[in-house]
Amino acid sequence: MLFNSYEFIFVFLPATLLVFFALGRRGGTRMALAFLVVASLVYYGWWNPLYLVLILFSILFNFWFGKVIGRAEAPRHRRKVALWTGIAINLAMLGYFKYADFTLITLNRLFEADQPLLYIVLPLGISFFTFQQIAYLVDAYEGETQEYDFLNYCLFVSFFPQLIAGPIVHHKDVMPQFAEPSTFHFRIENLAIGGTIFAIGLFKKVIFADTMAGYASPLFGAAAAGKIFSFWEAWIGSLAYSLQLYFDFSGYSDMAIGAARIFGILIPLNFNSPYKSLNIIDFWRRWHMTLSRFLRDYLYIPMGGNRVSPTRRNINLMLTMLLGGLWHGAGWQFVLWGGLHGFFLIVNRLWHDFRTWLGQDPRKEGSLLSRVVSMGLTFLAVVVAWVFFRANSVETAFAILGKMFSVYPLTLPPGLESKLGFLPGVRFDEVRLALPYNLNTALLQIAALLTIAFLAPNTQEIMARFKPALDAKPFVEARTRLEEWVYRIFLWRPTPRWAVLTGAITLIAILYLSRESEFIYYQF
């Protein structure tokens, strides 16, 4: 069941809300929590009921291990053994489902063997609920959290807004909210705020992301099939995929936050306008924020983080990003994607070290021109890396990148000959595309979405007055007339104007639900 489906929007979500608050209003808070757990498991098992066996085993196993690890009176060495055993079993389960066939394929190629594949179907959300529970085990060991109530633990793992594709939540952040009596009483403001956030996310997914898929998929399909495509098609397809993934993940993150907020629950931000980043370090603070924090807190810092020598720090960065790339998918193209980002991060760190050596503050923003250049270079690096992320093989990725950076001979429309005729190696002819779309339409739509991604306020900024998520920035009152004007236009308020606008974007999105498509991060 997808967030962007008729079943979820018109049946599952309203029915779950109705029963949950009906039980809560009558004082049956335990019954309300139990119902929410059952509803979340129904949501998870909608694709394949067999997935329920796996997630229930994972819940039972980690709940029991969490109790053992969290016993303060137990000897520390026994708790540590239990912690590492629990982590190892979680990773082994994830490794089997996600990497068994990848390992067999790699070994077959290395040793020219013919070992048959297992053809294991990856269970939905396994990467997310596994990492979430590993974080819980570590937090229990550190004494930061502990859960002795099995029903509460089931809800912590299975709460449907964040179950399939995150955010990765910490027990201490979310579960205390379910202990508040006010959570079980319906509030119209939560419906208005959460419903608006959900509607914005739905619009991003259905209108923006799925439109870009129409330009990205033909390119990557043609490259995988060995077909010929042009310089323009390579860039259009790569930019389109960069925007598809951006609005797909942004839309999902909004819909997850909105669905949780309707229940009165705040979950963490997972997406914060990453294409506005001025460097690759900032990009990873804004893209998949909870995964970035997980990799930092449970992998990079335990390896030494920034406390070691620059050489060791760079090795730690590269290893973290290589494993982060492999987490996203069982393929060498994902490893290369992670490796590229590791390289980008190392270069960024070296640049900061050099500026510090010169006596400059690397955190200080420069002029408008320098910020624009920095944002453009960061975006270009991210787009190049996304080619590996989307391609079905390393060979496909290099075929596309080869065409993207092969500009000779470059073909431009004949109308530009009078202005650009001095350029060497340029032909002025009609730009002929092999792929099925109109060049002008594609460029116009890509330019429009790039403008939105770089300049428009994001959802948490629009909803800033009402604390849309756990770690959203606190609202700051306008200090100038310009800020007042911007606030008046873009800040959400419970007014008829915003109600009409929200209703309009919801209606438009629902009308396009016939082209229902999965969220990209569901495959991870």
NUGU-910856 format. One line per field, with one value per residue (C-alpha): residue number from 1; x, z, y. Coordinates in Angstrom, 2 decimals. Each point is the difference from the previous one (the first is absolute). Layout:
BEGIN
num	[NUM/...] .
xx	[X/...] .
zz	[Z/...] .
yy	[Y/...] .
REM end
This chain:
BEGIN
num	[1/2/3/4/5/6/7/8/9/10/11/12/13/14/15/16/17/18/19/20/21/22/23/24/25/26/27/28/29/30/31/32/33/34/35/36/37/38/39/40/41/42/43/44/45/46/47/48/49/50/51/52/53/54/55/56/57/58/59/60/61/62/63/64/65/66/67/68/69/70/71/72/73/74/75/76/77/78/79/80/81/82/83/84/85/86/87/88/89/90/91/92/93/94/95/96/97/98/99/100/101/102/103/104/105/106/107/108/109/110/111/112/113/114/115/116/117/118/119/120/121/122/123/124/125/126/127/128/129/130/131/132/133/134/135/136/137/138/139/140/141/142/143/144/145/146/147/148/149/150/151/152/153/154/155/156/157/158/159/160/161/162/163/164/165/166/167/168/169/170/171/172/173/174/175/176/177/178/179/180/181/182/183/184/185/186/187/188/189/190/191/192/193/194/195/196/197/198/199/200/201/202/203/204/205/206/207/208/209/210/211/212/213/214/215/216/217/218/219/220/221/222/223/224/225/226/227/228/229/230/231/232/233/234/235/236/237/238/239/240/241/242/243/244/245/246/247/248/249/250/251/252/253/254/255/256/257/258/259/260/261/262/263/264/265/266/267/268/269/270/271/272/273/274/275/276/277/278/279/280/281/282/283/284/285/286/287/288/289/290/291/292/293/294/295/296/297/298/299/300/301/302/303/304/305/306/307/308/309/310/311/312/313/314/315/316/317/318/319/320/321/322/323/324/325/326/327/328/329/330/331/332/333/334/335/336/337/338/339/340/341/342/343/344/345/346/347/348/349/350/351/352/353/354/355/356/357/358/359/360/361/362/363/364/365/366/367/368/369/370/371/372/373/374/375/376/377/378/379/380/381/382/383/384/385/386/387/388/389/390/391/392/393/394/395/396/397/398/399/400/401/402/403/404/405/406/407/408/409/410/411/412/413/414/415/416/417/418/419/420/421/422/423/424/425/426/427/428/429/430/431/432/433/434/435/436/437/438/439/440/441/442/443/444/445/446/447/448/449/450/451/452/453/454/455/456/457/458/459/460/461/462/463/464/465/466/467/468/469/470/471/472/473/474/475/476/477/478/479/480/481/482/483/484/485/486/487/488/489/490/491/492/493/494/495/496/497/498/499/500/501/502/503/504/505/506/507/508/509/510/511/512/513/514/515/516/517/518/519/520/521/522/523/524] .
xx	[0.00/1.54/-0.50/-0.91/-2.83/-3.77/-0.02/2.24/-1.50/-3.70/-0.15/2.99/0.96/-3.51/-1.10/3.12/-0.45/-3.69/0.52/3.17/-1.61/-3.31/1.83/2.12/-3.00/-1.61/3.11/1.24/3.52/1.47/-2.64/0.74/3.72/-0.72/-2.27/2.67/2.53/-2.41/-0.83/3.71/0.67/-2.92/1.53/3.38/-1.45/-2.16/2.63/0.81/-1.34/3.16/1.94/-1.83/1.90/3.31/-0.94/-1.67/3.10/2.16/-2.22/-0.03/3.74/1.03/-2.48/1.46/3.59/-0.80/-1.21/3.18/2.27/-1.82/0.31/2.13/0.73/1.48/3.80/1.13/1.92/-3.11/-2.05/2.67/0.03/-3.80/0.22/2.48/-1.94/-3.21/1.66/1.63/-3.28/-1.81/2.71/0.09/-3.75/0.31/3.02/-1.76/-3.05/1.82/3.44/-0.07/-0.65/2.37/2.76/-0.68/0.08/3.30/1.59/-1.20/1.67/3.22/0.47/-1.87/-2.39/-3.65/-1.49/-3.80/-1.58/-2.54/-2.26/-0.92/-2.71/1.03/-2.62/-1.36/1.60/2.45/2.92/-1.91/-1.53/3.30/2.05/-2.64/0.21/3.81/-0.11/-2.42/2.36/2.92/-2.12/-1.12/3.62/0.93/-2.92/-1.69/-3.24/-1.71/-3.36/-1.54/-3.45/-0.31/-2.99/1.88/3.02/-2.15/-1.36/3.49/1.10/-3.17/-1.63/-1.06/0.93/3.72/0.06/0.87/2.49/0.75/0.82/2.09/-1.39/1.39/-2.17/0.66/-1.26/-3.32/-1.31/-0.37/-2.53/-2.21/0.08/-1.70/-3.78/-0.55/1.25/-3.21/-2.30/-0.72/1.08/-1.17/3.28/1.99/-2.26/0.42/3.78/0.65/-2.47/1.66/3.48/-1.31/-1.66/3.20/1.94/-2.62/0.17/3.81/-0.08/-2.84/0.51/3.71/1.81/-2.11/0.17/3.79/-0.06/-1.32/3.30/2.38/-1.20/0.37/3.63/1.08/-1.99/1.65/3.46/-0.58/-1.12/3.06/-1.98/1.36/-0.99/1.26/1.86/-3.27/-1.90/2.72/-0.22/-3.80/-0.31/2.57/-1.46/-3.50/1.01/1.67/-3.30/-2.11/1.92/0.01/-3.76/-0.76/1.92/-1.09/-3.61/0.25/1.64/-2.78/-2.71/1.59/0.23/-3.54/-1.55/1.70/-1.00/-3.68/0.34/1.67/3.46/3.13/2.67/3.44/0.72/1.65/0.35/0.95/0.51/3.32/0.48/0.41/3.19/3.19/2.23/-0.25/0.29/-3.08/-1.73/0.30/-1.39/-3.09/-0.47/-1.43/0.82/-0.80/2.10/2.88/-0.23/-0.15/3.15/1.73/-0.98/0.24/2.76/2.12/0.42/0.70/2.76/1.60/-1.90/1.85/2.04/2.70/2.65/-1.12/1.06/-1.96/-2.94/-0.09/0.15/-2.90/-2.00/0.60/-0.90/-3.17/-1.16/0.89/-2.13/-2.70/-0.01/-0.21/-2.89/-1.97/0.27/1.72/2.03/3.42/-1.59/-1.21/3.49/1.41/-2.70/1.00/3.68/-0.56/-1.70/2.81/2.49/-2.09/-0.12/3.76/0.65/-2.44/1.78/3.42/-1.30/-1.28/3.38/1.78/-2.23/0.57/3.76/-0.35/-1.71/-3.48/-3.20/-1.28/-3.49/-0.30/-2.03/1.57/-1.53/-3.15/2.07/2.15/-3.12/-1.59/3.20/0.28/-3.62/0.44/3.16/-1.62/-3.07/2.12/1.93/-3.26/-1.51/3.06/-0.22/-3.74/0.75/1.61/-2.87/-2.63/1.84/-0.58/3.72/3.37/0.24/-3.30/1.13/3.28/-1.82/-2.21/2.84/2.10/-2.69/-0.63/3.62/0.62/-0.80/1.65/-1.72/-2.73/-3.25/-1.94/-3.22/0.64/-1.47/3.07/2.53/0.06/0.94/2.11/1.45/3.51/0.08/2.25/-1.33/-3.67/-2.60/-3.14/-2.80/-3.28/0.63/-1.33/-0.97/-0.28/-2.02/-3.78/-0.50/0.09/3.29/-1.54/-2.62/2.61/2.37/-2.82/-1.27/3.50/0.82/-3.24/0.70/3.63/-1.26/-2.33/2.73/2.53/-2.19/-3.38/-0.57/-0.29/-2.91/1.38/0.68/-3.55/-1.37/2.56/-2.59/-1.31/3.13/-0.54/2.63/2.13/3.16/-1.56/1.56/-1.95/-2.07/1.53/-2.25/0.54/2.58/-0.33/-2.79/1.41/-0.20/-3.57/-0.88/1.64/-1.74/-3.35/0.33/1.70/-0.70/-2.92/-2.91/-3.38/-1.78/-2.52/2.69/2.28/-2.92/-0.90/3.62/0.50/-3.25/1.05/3.40/-1.59/-2.64/2.59/2.18/-2.92/-1.06/3.45/0.04/-0.93/3.73/0.78/3.70/2.11/2.32/3.61/1.21/-2.40/2.55/2.61] .
zz	[0.00/-1.12/1.55/-3.52/-0.51/0.23/2.55/2.40/-0.41/-0.05/2.06/2.16/1.40/0.87/1.39/2.17/1.29/0.77/2.00/1.78/1.31/0.74/2.27/1.52/0.75/2.01/2.12/-1.73/-0.60/0.05/-2.44/-2.21/-0.02/-0.69/-2.89/-1.44/0.14/-1.79/-2.60/-0.59/-0.48/-2.43/-1.88/-0.09/-1.02/-2.76/-2.67/1.26/3.27/0.25/0.81/3.34/1.14/-0.48/1.71/2.92/0.50/-0.11/2.57/2.38/-0.30/0.53/2.84/1.90/-0.71/0.97/3.40/0.53/-1.15/2.07/3.35/2.01/2.66/-2.52/-0.46/-2.68/-1.95/-0.28/-1.18/-2.59/-1.26/-0.27/-1.86/-2.59/-0.38/-0.61/-2.53/-1.78/-0.32/-1.29/-2.58/-0.97/-0.65/-2.03/-1.84/-0.97/-1.50/-1.57/-1.01/-0.40/-3.76/-0.46/1.72/-2.19/-3.18/1.05/0.88/-3.26/-1.96/2.01/-0.21/-3.28/1.90/-0.65/3.48/-0.33/1.49/2.80/-1.54/3.41/-0.01/2.20/2.75/0.12/2.52/1.36/-0.16/1.95/2.78/0.41/0.42/2.29/2.29/-0.07/1.19/2.74/1.20/0.15/1.83/2.47/0.64/0.60/2.41/-2.15/-0.45/1.05/-0.83/2.21/-1.56/-3.04/-1.46/0.11/-1.64/-2.78/-0.65/0.05/-2.81/-2.04/0.12/-3.63/-1.02/0.39/-0.42/-3.67/-0.86/3.20/1.59/2.32/3.40/3.51/2.71/2.35/-2.59/-0.97/2.68/2.79/-2.27/0.06/3.80/-0.04/0.65/-2.54/-2.79/0.22/-0.48/-3.50/-0.67/-3.08/-0.18/-0.33/-2.87/-1.69/0.44/-0.76/-2.88/-1.60/0.30/-1.43/-2.91/-0.86/0.00/-2.14/-2.55/-0.14/-0.60/-2.49/-2.02/0.26/0.58/-2.25/-2.82/0.15/-0.11/-3.55/-1.04/2.20/-0.64/-3.82/0.26/2.51/-1.85/-3.31/1.55/1.62/-3.38/-1.78/-2.12/-1.38/1.70/-0.21/2.26/0.62/0.88/2.43/1.87/-0.15/1.35/2.74/1.12/-0.17/2.22/2.45/0.23/0.04/2.95/1.73/-0.13/0.47/3.29/1.03/-0.71/1.93/2.96/0.09/-0.21/2.84/2.21/-0.95/0.66/3.41/0.88/-0.64/2.91/2.03/-0.30/-1.01/-1.82/-1.12/-3.18/-2.66/-2.82/0.08/-3.48/-0.68/-3.43/1.78/1.61/-0.48/0.42/0.14/3.81/0.23/-2.60/2.30/2.89/-2.12/-2.04/1.77/3.27/2.34/-2.00/-0.06/3.79/0.38/-2.09/1.89/3.52/-0.38/-2.59/-0.67/3.62/1.43/-2.64/1.38/-1.84/-0.05/3.13/-1.98/-2.46/-3.30/-1.90/2.28/-0.07/-3.79/0.07/2.47/-2.27/-3.03/1.84/1.40/-3.41/-1.72/2.56/-0.35/-3.74/0.44/2.46/-2.81/-2.34/-0.78/-3.03/-0.80/-1.42/3.53/1.37/-2.58/0.88/3.65/-0.94/-2.06/2.94/2.26/-2.41/-0.11/3.82/0.27/-2.50/1.92/3.29/-1.53/-1.35/3.47/1.50/-2.57/0.73/3.73/-0.62/-1.85/3.06/-1.55/1.55/-2.34/1.48/-1.03/-3.14/-2.72/-2.53/-1.94/-3.04/2.00/1.54/-3.42/-1.36/3.04/-0.32/-3.72/0.46/2.79/-2.11/-2.99/2.17/1.36/-3.49/-1.24/2.98/-0.51/-3.38/1.84/2.49/-2.75/-2.54/0.11/-0.50/0.09/-3.80/-0.47/2.29/-1.87/-3.34/1.15/1.63/-3.11/-2.12/2.59/-0.13/-3.70/-1.57/-3.40/-2.32/1.82/-1.84/0.70/-1.54/-3.23/1.50/2.23/-2.85/-0.24/3.70/0.58/-3.44/1.26/2.19/-1.39/-0.45/0.05/-2.60/-0.45/-0.93/1.40/3.22/-0.82/2.94/-0.11/3.21/0.11/1.22/-1.16/0.69/0.75/2.34/1.87/0.42/1.14/2.62/1.27/0.25/1.95/2.51/0.41/0.83/2.64/1.47/0.24/0.90/1.41/3.76/1.07/1.86/3.52/-0.83/-1.27/3.18/2.32/2.32/1.05/0.67/-2.79/1.19/3.02/-1.04/-2.06/0.55/2.43/-1.61/0.01/-0.33/-2.96/0.63/-3.22/-2.35/-2.63/2.41/0.88/-3.70/-0.51/3.11/-1.17/-3.32/0.94/3.66/0.54/2.16/0.65/-2.32/-2.84/-2.56/1.15/0.27/-3.65/-1.11/1.93/-1.37/-3.54/0.13/1.64/-2.71/-2.78/1.55/0.50/-3.62/-1.01/2.34/-2.92/-0.86/3.46/0.56/2.91/1.89/-1.05/3.54/0.39/-1.89/2.71] .
yy	[0.00/3.28/3.42/1.15/-2.48/0.15/-2.82/1.90/3.47/-0.90/-3.21/-0.90/3.41/1.28/-3.37/-0.28/3.55/-0.56/-3.20/1.20/3.18/-1.72/-2.48/2.75/2.22/-2.79/-0.40/-3.13/1.25/-3.50/-1.15/3.02/-0.82/-3.67/0.96/2.32/-2.85/-2.35/2.66/0.65/-3.71/-0.21/2.93/-1.77/-3.37/1.49/-0.82/-3.48/-1.51/-2.14/3.17/0.04/-3.10/1.80/3.26/-1.80/-2.14/3.14/1.72/-2.98/-0.58/3.61/0.59/-2.95/1.00/3.59/-1.17/-2.03/2.83/2.61/-1.76/2.42/-2.62/-2.46/-0.08/2.43/-2.62/-2.20/2.96/0.80/-3.60/0.13/3.32/-1.26/-3.25/1.91/2.31/-2.95/-1.91/3.10/0.62/-3.69/0.04/3.20/-1.37/-3.22/1.68/2.91/-1.26/-3.79/0.08/2.97/-2.02/-3.04/2.10/1.58/-3.34/-1.55/2.80/-0.12/-3.77/-0.61/-2.25/-0.79/-0.15/0.34/3.12/-0.08/2.70/1.38/2.68/2.93/0.52/3.53/2.33/-2.59/2.45/2.64/-2.08/-1.92/3.20/1.46/-3.00/-0.09/3.61/-1.08/-2.75/2.44/2.59/-2.69/-0.97/3.66/0.36/2.64/-1.93/-3.19/-1.57/-2.67/0.15/-2.28/1.87/3.29/-1.59/-1.42/3.48/1.52/-2.31/-0.27/3.48/0.15/3.60/-0.78/-3.79/-0.52/2.75/1.87/2.30/-2.16/1.01/-0.37/-1.49/2.93/2.50/-1.56/-2.37/2.61/1.72/-3.11/0.17/3.41/-0.16/2.80/-2.28/-2.04/2.98/1.22/3.58/1.86/1.98/-3.23/-1.04/3.39/0.13/-3.67/-0.04/3.02/-1.51/-3.29/1.83/1.89/-3.27/-1.73/2.81/-0.17/-3.74/-0.25/3.18/0.80/-3.30/-2.21/2.57/-0.04/-3.81/0.33/1.60/-1.99/-3.56/0.10/1.10/-2.62/-2.66/0.92/0.01/-3.41/-1.39/1.38/2.46/3.26/3.26/3.56/2.43/1.85/-3.16/-1.05/3.29/0.19/-3.53/0.53/3.31/-1.46/-2.91/2.39/1.87/-3.16/-1.38/3.40/0.51/-3.70/-0.16/3.49/-0.94/-3.26/1.76/2.60/-2.64/-2.01/3.10/1.06/-3.42/-0.20/3.56/-0.78/-2.44/2.77/-1.59/1.93/-2.00/1.25/1.90/-2.12/2.50/3.69/1.51/-1.77/1.59/3.35/-1.33/1.99/-3.06/-3.77/-0.09/2.20/-2.19/-3.01/2.04/0.63/-3.23/-3.07/1.71/-2.89/-2.47/2.49/0.35/-3.79/-0.47/2.80/-1.11/-3.77/-0.39/3.08/1.19/-3.51/-0.34/3.17/2.70/3.32/-0.83/-1.84/1.15/1.56/-3.13/-2.31/2.42/-0.16/-3.80/-0.01/2.31/-2.20/-3.22/1.59/1.16/-3.29/-1.84/2.65/-0.57/-3.75/0.50/1.65/-2.93/-3.29/1.04/1.36/3.14/0.82/-0.62/2.41/2.53/-0.22/0.15/3.15/1.69/-1.17/1.64/3.19/0.12/-0.48/2.81/2.20/-0.76/0.72/3.31/0.93/-0.97/2.17/2.99/-0.46/-0.11/3.33/1.45/0.04/-1.33/-2.76/0.34/3.64/0.56/2.11/2.37/-0.73/-0.98/-2.42/-1.58/-0.45/-1.58/-2.28/-1.09/-0.65/-2.09/-2.01/-0.65/-1.07/-2.47/-1.42/-0.38/-1.90/-2.35/-0.54/-1.59/-2.94/-0.04/-0.39/-2.17/-3.76/-0.67/1.71/-0.32/1.84/2.81/0.50/-0.02/2.88/1.95/-0.46/1.63/2.76/1.13/-0.64/3.36/-0.44/0.50/1.94/0.66/3.20/1.36/1.96/3.19/0.36/0.01/3.83/0.27/-3.10/-0.65/0.82/-3.13/-2.78/-3.51/1.06/-0.96/2.08/-2.33/-1.23/-1.91/-3.45/-2.20/-3.77/-0.17/0.59/3.57/3.60/1.80/3.41/-1.44/-2.04/2.97/2.28/-2.43/-0.80/3.71/0.63/-2.77/1.05/3.48/-1.46/-2.20/2.85/2.97/-1.02/-0.46/-3.61/-1.53/0.49/3.65/0.43/-1.64/1.64/1.59/-3.42/-2.14/-2.54/-2.49/-0.87/1.82/2.80/3.40/2.22/2.71/3.50/3.02/2.32/2.70/2.02/1.02/-2.33/-2.93/0.99/-0.04/-3.39/-1.41/1.31/-1.82/-3.26/-0.78/-2.36/1.11/-1.63/2.43/-0.43/0.94/-2.81/-2.40/0.65/-0.33/-3.24/-1.38/0.92/-1.72/-3.03/-0.25/0.35/-2.68/-2.39/0.42/-1.28/-2.98/-2.24/-0.04/-1.39/-0.70/-1.17/2.30/-0.49/-0.63/-2.94/-2.12/0.52] .
REM end
